[in-house]
Structures are given as structure tokens and as C-alpha cells.
Amino acid sequence: MKTFLHRLVWAGVFIGVIFPVGLILFYRVLPPLVTPLMVLRGTPVRYDFVKLEDVSPNLVKAVLVSEDQRFCDHTGFDWRQMEIVLKEALYKGSASRGASTISMQTAKNLFLWPSRSKVRKLLEVPLTLMLETLLPKRRILELYLNIAEFGDGIYGAEAAAQNHFNTTAKNLTRRQSTRLAAVLPNPLTRNAARPSQNVQNRADKIRRGIRIAPASLWSCL
């Protein structure tokens, strides 16, 4: 019985700490070969990893404005946004947006499944802390932009640029970039190439946000 418990503890340590830490260190220098989401979707995958310098600054800025405006300031969790979301949920019954940071989304995309659940959110916390501890901000954003889902089977900025606009990630215009950022909350029902009025309105809002955003928003890159 004692031996079994020891093995169980060591198995937990390996699965919960050693394996993810090792994988994150691997991702510090090498691109992910596949993510759980790519496997679970069960559709043909279009995925081409590129360096951050080969992604248009237009898309970098659009994604930061849209997804995580305090990315350079927080250490994985945006407590200010979480407070806003909690207040909205308490007083209005629902929140206008989530409080997941780019770091949290990257941890989820690299290690976890897509469906919402308390277990998944709980696991997201230590994985996000590991990611923020072991990787620089620039690398976290680079990973996110390469594994984020931009459509059915379309992962990353390069595949998105090619499939939606017949161009490369490096040559995305501001208009194209804001449309791509606008579909991120729900890429399976939104289309960057043929945006609905809601998607276009969101893209326009992101474009205005880029114009007024302080330089500190991307100071860590």
C-alpha cells in the first residue's frame, strides 16, 4: 500500500509539474508540433509556425488591443479585468467579455481542452504561472499568435493570412488584422474574410483602440 501511494504521488508530480515544465522549456526554443485543440477538432489542420518578427505589427497591435490590453503589465492574470467581469456578472447577470489574458489562453491552448468547465479553469492557473515564469512575454505572444484558432482548422497568423486574405502574416494590413482579431472570441462562427456586421463593428472598434493606445501597451515586445 505504501509503495502504491509513493508511486501515485510521483505520478502526480510528473503529470502536474515535471511534464508541463519540461514541455514549456521545449516551447521556449521550438514550436509546438500540435495542440490538444487541433487533435480534438478532428478537422484537417492548417498550421505554419512563424517568428514574431514575421507577423505584421498591425496584427500584434490588434490582438493586444482586442484580447489583453494589460499584457505587458500583468504576471499572467488581469485582476482588474476580473473584478470588472465579476461586478458585471453580479449586477447584470452576465459579463460583456471574459477575463482571460493572452497568457491564460496560451496555457489553455497548449495543454488543455476547449470546453468550459471549472476543472479546466482550475488547471489553467498553475499552467499560466509556469508559462509566465519560464517564458518571456515576447515568446508567450509568439506562441499565442501561432496556435490561436482563426477558423475551422485554421491555426495561427500565417495560416489565417493565407486562407482568409491570400497573403502572408507579415504583410497583413491594419484592416485585415483587425478583422482577424475580431473573430478570435468565436472563430468557428465568425469569418474574417466575409465579416458580418457585428464582426465589422468589432473590427472598427479595435482599429479605433489601436489609434488611441499608449506605447506602453506593447512596451514588453
C-alpha positions as CSV (number, residue, x, y, z in Angstrom):
1,M,0.0,0.0,0.0
2,K,2.8,2.4,0.9
3,T,4.6,1.7,-2.4
4,F,1.4,2.3,-4.3
5,L,0.9,5.7,-2.6
6,H,4.5,6.7,-3.3
7,R,4.0,5.8,-7.0
8,L,0.8,7.7,-7.1
9,V,2.4,10.8,-5.6
10,W,5.3,10.6,-8.0
11,A,2.9,10.1,-10.9
12,G,1.0,13.2,-9.8
13,V,4.3,15.2,-9.5
14,F,5.3,14.1,-13.0
15,I,2.0,14.8,-14.7
16,G,1.3,18.0,-12.8
17,V,4.8,19.6,-12.6
18,I,7.7,17.9,-14.4
19,F,5.9,17.2,-17.7
20,P,4.4,20.7,-18.2
21,V,7.6,22.4,-17.1
22,G,9.6,20.2,-19.5
23,L,7.2,20.9,-22.3
24,I,7.2,24.7,-21.7
25,L,11.1,24.7,-21.7
26,F,10.8,22.8,-25.0
27,Y,8.4,25.5,-26.3
28,R,10.9,28.2,-25.2
29,V,13.0,27.4,-28.3
30,L,11.0,25.1,-30.5
31,P,7.4,25.4,-31.9
32,P,4.6,23.1,-30.8
33,L,4.1,20.3,-33.2
34,V,0.4,20.1,-32.4
35,T,-2.1,21.3,-29.7
36,P,-4.9,19.4,-28.0
37,L,-7.4,21.6,-29.8
38,M,-6.0,20.6,-33.2
39,V,-6.5,17.0,-32.3
40,L,-9.9,17.3,-30.7
41,R,-11.5,19.3,-33.5
42,G,-10.9,16.3,-35.8
43,T,-10.7,18.5,-39.0
44,P,-7.8,19.0,-41.4
45,V,-5.2,21.3,-39.8
46,R,-3.7,24.4,-41.5
47,Y,-0.8,25.5,-39.3
48,D,2.5,27.1,-40.1
49,F,4.6,28.5,-37.3
50,V,6.4,31.8,-37.9
51,K,8.5,34.1,-35.8
52,L,7.0,37.2,-34.2
53,E,9.1,39.4,-36.5
54,D,7.3,37.7,-39.4
55,V,3.9,38.7,-38.1
56,S,2.7,42.2,-39.1
57,P,2.8,44.7,-36.3
58,N,-0.8,45.5,-37.3
59,L,-1.9,42.1,-36.1
60,V,0.2,42.2,-33.0
61,K,-1.4,45.5,-32.0
62,A,-4.9,44.4,-33.0
63,V,-4.7,41.3,-30.9
64,L,-3.3,43.1,-27.8
65,V,-6.0,45.8,-28.0
66,S,-8.7,43.2,-28.5
67,E,-7.6,40.4,-26.2
68,D,-5.3,41.7,-23.4
69,Q,-4.6,45.4,-23.0
70,R,-2.6,44.8,-19.9
71,F,-0.4,42.0,-21.3
72,C,2.9,43.8,-20.7
73,D,1.9,44.8,-17.1
74,H,0.4,41.6,-15.5
75,T,2.0,38.4,-14.5
76,G,-0.5,36.1,-16.1
77,F,-3.8,37.3,-14.6
78,D,-5.5,40.6,-15.1
79,W,-7.1,41.1,-11.6
80,R,-8.5,44.5,-12.6
81,Q,-10.5,42.9,-15.5
82,M,-11.5,40.0,-13.4
83,E,-13.0,42.5,-10.9
84,I,-14.9,44.2,-13.7
85,V,-16.3,40.9,-15.0
86,L,-17.3,39.8,-11.6
87,K,-19.2,43.0,-10.9
88,E,-21.0,42.8,-14.3
89,A,-22.0,39.2,-13.5
90,L,-23.3,40.1,-10.1
91,Y,-25.2,43.2,-11.1
92,K,-26.2,42.5,-14.7
93,G,-26.5,38.7,-14.6
94,S,-23.8,38.3,-17.3
95,A,-20.5,39.8,-18.3
96,S,-19.8,41.7,-21.6
97,R,-16.5,39.8,-22.0
98,G,-14.3,37.3,-20.3
99,A,-11.2,38.0,-18.2
100,S,-8.8,35.5,-19.8
101,T,-5.4,37.0,-20.6
102,I,-3.3,36.0,-23.5
103,S,-1.1,34.1,-21.1
104,M,-4.1,32.1,-19.8
105,Q,-5.3,31.4,-23.4
106,T,-1.9,30.3,-24.4
107,A,-1.7,27.9,-21.5
108,K,-5.1,26.5,-22.3
109,N,-4.3,26.1,-26.0
110,L,-1.0,24.3,-25.3
111,F,-2.2,21.9,-22.6
112,L,-6.0,21.8,-22.1
113,W,-9.3,21.0,-23.8
114,P,-11.6,23.8,-25.3
115,S,-14.9,23.2,-23.4
116,R,-15.7,25.4,-20.4
117,S,-15.5,23.7,-17.0
118,K,-14.4,24.5,-13.5
119,V,-11.8,21.8,-13.7
120,R,-10.2,23.3,-16.8
121,K,-10.2,26.8,-15.3
122,L,-8.6,25.4,-12.2
123,L,-5.8,23.7,-14.1
124,E,-5.3,26.9,-16.2
125,V,-4.0,28.7,-13.1
126,P,-0.8,26.8,-12.4
127,L,-0.1,26.3,-16.1
128,T,-0.3,30.1,-16.6
129,L,2.0,30.7,-13.7
130,M,4.5,28.2,-15.2
131,L,4.3,29.9,-18.6
132,E,4.9,33.4,-17.2
133,T,7.8,32.1,-15.0
134,L,9.6,30.2,-17.7
135,L,9.0,32.2,-20.8
136,P,9.5,35.9,-21.8
137,K,6.4,37.9,-22.7
138,R,7.5,38.1,-26.3
139,R,7.7,34.3,-26.6
140,I,4.2,33.9,-25.0
141,L,2.7,36.2,-27.5
142,E,4.6,34.5,-30.4
143,L,3.2,31.1,-29.3
144,Y,-0.3,32.5,-28.9
145,L,-0.3,34.1,-32.4
146,N,0.8,30.8,-33.9
147,I,-1.6,28.5,-32.2
148,A,-4.8,30.6,-31.8
149,E,-7.7,29.4,-33.8
150,F,-8.8,31.8,-36.6
151,G,-11.3,29.5,-38.3
152,D,-12.3,25.9,-38.8
153,G,-8.9,24.1,-38.9
154,I,-7.0,27.4,-39.3
155,Y,-4.4,27.9,-36.6
156,G,-2.0,30.8,-36.3
157,A,-1.4,34.1,-38.1
158,E,0.3,32.6,-41.2
159,A,-2.4,30.1,-42.0
160,A,-5.1,32.8,-41.2
161,A,-3.5,35.3,-43.6
162,Q,-3.1,32.8,-46.4
163,N,-6.6,31.3,-46.1
164,H,-8.6,34.5,-45.4
165,F,-6.7,37.1,-47.4
166,N,-4.3,35.2,-49.7
167,T,-1.3,37.0,-48.2
168,T,1.3,36.3,-45.5
169,A,1.2,37.1,-41.8
170,K,4.0,39.7,-42.4
171,N,2.0,41.6,-45.0
172,L,-1.3,41.9,-43.2
173,T,-2.9,45.3,-43.4
174,R,-4.5,47.0,-40.5
175,R,-7.9,46.4,-41.9
176,Q,-7.2,42.7,-42.3
177,S,-5.5,42.4,-38.9
178,T,-8.5,44.0,-37.1
179,R,-10.8,41.6,-38.8
180,L,-8.7,38.6,-37.7
181,A,-8.6,39.9,-34.1
182,A,-12.4,40.4,-34.2
183,V,-13.0,36.7,-34.9
184,L,-10.9,35.4,-32.0
185,P,-13.6,35.2,-29.4
186,N,-15.5,32.7,-31.6
187,P,-13.6,31.8,-34.8
188,L,-16.0,28.9,-35.8
189,T,-19.0,31.2,-36.2
190,R,-17.1,34.4,-37.4
191,N,-15.3,34.9,-40.7
192,A,-12.6,37.5,-41.2
193,A,-12.8,37.4,-45.0
194,R,-16.5,37.8,-45.1
195,P,-17.3,39.6,-41.8
196,S,-20.8,40.0,-40.5
197,Q,-21.9,43.5,-39.4
198,N,-21.1,42.5,-35.8
199,V,-17.6,41.4,-36.7
200,Q,-17.0,44.5,-38.8
201,N,-18.2,46.7,-35.9
202,R,-15.9,44.9,-33.6
203,A,-13.0,45.3,-36.1
204,D,-13.7,49.1,-36.3
205,K,-13.7,49.3,-32.5
206,I,-10.3,47.6,-32.4
207,R,-9.0,49.9,-35.1
208,R,-10.0,52.9,-33.0
209,G,-8.4,51.3,-30.0
210,I,-5.1,51.0,-31.8
211,R,-5.1,54.7,-32.7
212,I,-5.5,55.8,-29.1
213,A,-3.5,53.1,-27.3
214,P,-0.4,54.2,-25.4
215,A,3.0,52.9,-26.4
216,S,3.2,51.1,-23.1
217,L,0.7,48.6,-24.4
218,W,3.4,46.9,-26.4
219,S,6.4,48.0,-24.4
220,C,7.5,44.5,-23.5
221,L,7.8,43.2,-27.0
